[in-house]
Amino acid sequence: MSIHNDLDELIGFTQQHFGIDQQSARQFGMGLVKEFGGEYLYVSKRFATSQRDKEIIAAFNGRNIDELSKQYGLCARQIKNIVNG
């Protein structure tokens, strides 16, 4: 696959997941290429988990454990562990 196609895929992914216009997505992609081009870039899953946990804590109202467990695909015990820190 050529670099151009990879960049097009990154732009499409960025637009879809971040809901931004093509020009902004292209600027983001080019910024990544400029900053990290040719390097191995590792993105920890822990970042996503950390963000998910923050969302769960913010949404927790003391009575919605079942709702949050369905929404995030976690069991009630996991939700309790997250909100109890």
Secondary structure, DSSP 4 states (H G I P E B T S, - for coil): --HHHHHHHHHHHHHHHH---HHHHHHHHHHHHHHHTTS-----HHHHHHHHHHHHHHH--SS-HHHHHHHHT--HHHHHHHHT-
